[in-house]
Amino acid sequence: MEYRLVDRLPTVGEFVAVTSGVGWADAYDRAAIPASLAASLHGVVAVEGDRVIGLGRLVGDGAIYYYLQDLAVLPERQRRGVGAAILGRLEEWIAARASSRTFVGLFAAGESVSLYRRFGYAVHDDLTGMFRVGPR
């Protein structure tokens, strides 16, 4: 079945369905999802029939810093170009607003690293990515 890309944020239900489908069910405080989605800069969903099969969104300040967030495709729809299509659409949105010094960051794990490398993302030896989860 064919899918189409739609420039919009996923609903909370769509977000939970897709992110749970890729094993991220415990990665989020479900009560925080509505506020998190509402604070996003932009989103793209891949829709097959009436079902969202993939999603991605951008967070950041909308001027200097952009972060690709929650790019996920249901496992049974992976390796068909859906993730690359979502990433490409998000990249187009950034390009229409970016300056020559815009920083676009992301976290990548496992097999997703090769997708991001195809779009020019790289590990930089002079930067150290760091994060923590939860209050200090």
Salt bridges, closest charged atoms under 4 A:
ASP7 OD1 - HIS42 NE2 2.94
ASP7 OD2 - ARG89 NH1 2.49
GLU14 OE1 - ARG8 NH1 2.89
GLU48 OE1 - ARG77 NH2 2.76
ASP70 OD2 - ARG57 NE 2.70
GLU76 OE2 - ARG51 NH2 2.89
GLU111 OE1 - ARG79 NH2 2.03
